[in-house]
């Protein structure tokens, strides 16, 4: 198993866990767990592949992505949670890991399809945030990307870091490592220190 493929499976599992944990907070049944695990795990990559005309879509040609997501959902469904708030903390950090991984990996895939750096960055961010948006909408929650959270910004930083490393000819492994670590660091620091973007304040007209 190649380094890139290992990262793809890790990202799939991390995002699937975040979806399943969201299902657990909503007390869904086992089918709901599987559905919400699949949304962030394959949703963003599906949109990316459709846009760049990558045929077939990645999880259609390799069903192991779906299998990993379902397994992750079942593990979360049957796992005990004894500490209050443990599911929410795990959800946030699993989502952060998936975000950084998918942003860098999505950017790499787009560059391999000759989209150019700008489009690759845009679609890298799309890969990272779209599935989570679908998950949050299904859960009837405001998506993180639309809140003040440092979320899409972290995905953007991850994608940009990958492009810069790739342009410096550091190789796929190092470029991906830099992209993932950079994005995860930004998102992780935002979680720890409650960083947020400034919101539009109320104004008198």
C-alpha positions in Angstrom: 0.0 0.0 0.0 1.5 3.3 -1.1 2.0 6.3 1.2 -0.7 8.3 -0.7 -3.2 5.5 -0.6 -2.6 5.1 3.1 -3.3 8.8 3.7 -6.5 8.5 1.6 -7.7 5.6 3.8 -6.8 7.5 6.9 -8.7 10.5 5.8 -11.7 8.4 4.8 -11.7 6.8 8.2 -11.3 10.1 10.1 -14.1 11.8 8.2 -16.3 8.7 8.6 -15.7 8.7 12.3 -16.7 12.4 12.4 -19.9 11.6 10.6 -20.8 8.6 12.8 -20.1 10.7 15.9 -22.5 13.3 14.6 -25.1 10.5 14.2 -24.5 9.4 17.8 -25.2 12.9 19.1 -28.5 12.8 17.2 -29.2 9.3 18.5 -29.7 7.8 15.0 -30.0 4.1 14.3 -27.3 2.0 12.7 -28.4 3.0 9.2 -28.2 6.7 10.1 -24.6 6.1 11.4 -23.6 4.5 8.0 -25.2 7.3 6.0 -23.6 10.1 8.0 -20.3 8.3 8.0 -20.3 8.1 4.2 -21.3 11.8 3.6 -18.0 13.4 4.8 -15.9 10.3 3.7 -16.9 10.4 0.0 -19.0 13.5 -0.5 -16.3 16.1 -1.2 -14.2 13.7 -3.3 -17.2 12.9 -5.4 -17.9 16.5 -6.2 -14.2 17.0 -7.1 -14.1 14.0 -9.4 -17.3 15.1 -11.2 -15.8 18.6 -11.7 -12.5 17.4 -13.1 -14.2 14.7 -15.1 -12.4 11.9 -13.3 -14.1 8.7 -14.4 -15.2 6.6 -12.6 -15.5 8.5 -9.3 -12.9 7.2 -6.9 -15.1 5.1 -4.6 -16.9 3.5 -7.6 -13.6 2.1 -8.9 -12.3 1.2 -5.4 -15.0 0.0 -3.0 -12.5 -0.1 -0.1 -13.3 3.6 0.6 -16.9 2.7 1.2 -15.9 -0.4 3.3 -13.6 1.7 5.5 -16.3 4.3 6.1 -18.9 1.6 7.0 -16.5 -0.2 9.3 -15.7 3.1 11.0 -19.4 3.8 11.5 -19.9 0.4 13.1 -17.0 0.8 15.4 -18.4 4.2 16.6 -21.9 2.7 16.9 -20.8 -0.1 19.2 -18.1 1.8 21.1 -18.9 2.8 24.7 -18.6 6.5 25.8 -18.3 7.0 29.5 -17.0 10.5 29.8 -19.4 13.4 29.1 -18.5 15.3 26.1 -16.0 12.7 24.8 -17.9 12.2 21.6 -17.9 15.9 20.7 -14.2 16.2 21.4 -13.4 13.2 19.3 -15.7 14.5 16.5 -13.9 17.8 16.4 -10.4 16.3 16.2 -11.4 13.5 13.8 -12.9 16.1 11.5 -9.8 18.3 11.8 -7.6 15.3 10.7 -9.9 14.5 7.8 -10.0 18.1 6.8 -6.2 18.5 6.5 -5.8 15.1 4.8 -8.5 15.6 2.2 -7.4 19.2 1.4 -3.9 18.2 0.6 -4.9 15.0 -1.2 -7.6 16.7 -3.2 -5.1 19.3 -4.3 -2.6 16.7 -5.4 -5.2 14.8 -7.4 -6.3 18.0 -9.2 -2.7 18.9 -10.1 -2.2 15.5 -11.5 -5.2 16.2 -13.8 -3.6 19.5 -15.0 -6.1 21.8 -13.5 -3.5 24.4 -12.6 -2.6 25.6 -9.0 -5.5 28.0 -8.4 -8.2 25.5 -9.4 -6.3 22.7 -7.6 -6.5 24.8 -4.4 -10.1 25.6 -4.8 -11.0 22.0 -5.4 -8.7 20.9 -2.6 -10.8 23.0 -0.3 -14.0 21.7 -1.9 -12.8 18.1 -1.3 -12.2 18.9 2.4 -15.3 20.8 3.3 -18.2 19.7 1.2 -18.8 16.3 2.9 -18.8 17.9 6.3 -21.3 20.5 5.1 -23.6 17.7 3.9 -23.2 15.9 7.3 -24.1 19.1 9.2 -27.1 19.9 7.0 -28.5 16.4 7.5 -28.0 16.9 11.3 -29.9 20.2 11.0 -26.9 22.2 12.2 -25.2 25.2 10.8 -22.2 23.9 8.8 -18.8 24.8 10.4 -17.7 26.4 7.1 -20.5 29.0 7.6 -19.7 29.8 11.2 -16.8 31.8 12.6 -14.7 28.7 13.0 -11.2 28.5 11.4 -12.3 25.7 9.2 -12.2 26.4 5.4 -9.3 28.6 6.2 -7.3 25.6 7.5 -8.2 23.6 4.4 -7.0 26.5 2.2 -3.7 26.7 4.1 -3.2 23.0 3.7 -3.9 23.2 -0.1 -1.6 26.2 -0.5 1.2 24.5 1.5 0.9 21.5 -0.8 1.1 23.6 -4.0 4.2 25.5 -2.7 6.0 22.3 -1.7 5.0 20.7 -5.0 6.4 23.7 -7.0 9.6 23.4 -5.0 9.9 19.8 -6.4 10.0 18.3 -2.9 8.2 15.1 -4.1 4.7 13.8 -3.4 5.4 12.3 0.0 7.1 15.4 1.5 4.6 17.8 -0.1 1.6 15.8 1.3 3.2 15.7 4.7 3.8 19.4 4.7 0.3 20.1 3.5 -1.4 17.8 6.1 0.7 19.0 9.0 0.2 22.7 8.1 -3.6 22.4 7.8 -3.9 20.3 10.9 -1.8 22.7 12.9 -3.9 25.7 11.9 -7.2 23.8 12.6 -5.8 22.3 15.8 -4.6 25.7 17.2 -8.0 27.2 16.3 -9.7 24.4 18.3 -7.4 24.7 21.3 -7.4 28.5 21.5 -10.9 29.1 20.2 -9.7 31.2 17.3 -12.3 32.5 15.0 -12.7 34.8 12.0 -14.3 38.2 12.6 -18.0 38.3 11.9 -20.0 41.1 10.3 -21.2 43.2 13.2 -24.6 44.8 13.4 -24.8 48.3 12.0 -27.4 51.0 12.1 -28.7 52.0 8.8 
